[in-house]
Amino acid sequence: NWAKGHYTEGAQLIEECVEVVRREAESCDAPQGFQITQSLGGGTGSGLGTLLLNRIRDGFPDRITATYSVYPSPKVSDVVVEPYNATLSIHQIIENGDETFVIDNEALYNISHNVLKQAQPKYKELNWVISLVMAGITSSLRFPGKLNGDLRKMAVNLVPFPRLHFFLIAQSPLFAPGEGAKVKLTIQEITDQMWSSRNFMANVVPGDGKYLSASLACRGENIPSQEVDGIVKSIQEKMAEDFVNWIPNNIKSSIISVPPEDTPLSGTFVANTTAIKGVFQRISSAFARMYKRKAFLHWYKGEGMDEMEFEESDKNVRDLVTEYQDKQD
């Protein structure tokens, strides 16, 4: 559970981890930031993951910290205390993360079933889907392109308020390993897919909120920037209702001239939408149901935690939901 990862067993390992991170950072010329991949349902990803995040924040206060966090979902659950672990983690990520890419187990299974037509996806296949979108998000750090972005630019463009840094992400095309070469899509089709909730990596209903900002990254050889600009303009006109009106020109596009290895064209969508509050509401209500009965708390108290920490985390997550709600009204 979270307490083991954050306080007892994790605390014994953390010095070793921080030392490795420090060595890596020192061998870079100009490190821009750190990316942490973690799952928030178990104990290691959530407890040790947030402990590492805190230590990175202390050691490198001026560097961007980005987390790819897999959120638990009630339909796909294998740990009974997931709501506790997730709530305690989100509390830490709100305070210490700069950008968080929200990935949700249920959405990954939906993509596997509905888009990739896999009947019984294994973790390897779900990780493959995550790897596609991670490659897309980091492609502008790794390759040259027109209007290139990076972690800091992404934060500047997508985060209007420091606490609201949880992003909805999508990728197009989505394909099973080795199938990419068969996919032949135009830029317009790729954009349509990216904005479709079938491709979202988090199980949110876009209609439940408004977009604060969005970023599109297109990868491929000789993509005409006029075409991308035209598409962005038409999205802004067609979907004007879905964007908040107090941030002008809130869609940013970038073009990376190196195509992905396995398909000629791809697109990655990162958006800051208030609809992401749905993920937090689900976790918060699951937390409340368990906490009301004080179920399983003894596992955490045995590692030296007290109830105060649970209540503080829960309040912070509920405040976050309220803040998202305020921004869309």
Secondary structure, DSSP 8 states (H G I E B T S, - for coil): -HHIIIIIHHHHHHHHHHHHHHHHHHTSSS--EEEEEEESSSSIIIIIHHHHHHHHHHH-TTSEEEEEEEE-BTTB---TTHHHHHHHHHHHHHHH-SEEEEEEHHHHHHIIIIIS--SS--HHHHHHHHHHHHHHHHHHHHS-EET---HHHHHHHH-SSTT--EEEEEEES---TT-GGG----HHHHHHHHTSGGGBSS---GGGS-EEEEEEEEESTT--HHHHHHHHHHHHHHTGGGB-TTSSS-EEEEEESS--SS-S-EEEEEEEEGGGHHHHHHHHHHHHHHHHTTTTHHHHHTTT--HHHHHHHHHHHHHHHHHHHHHH-
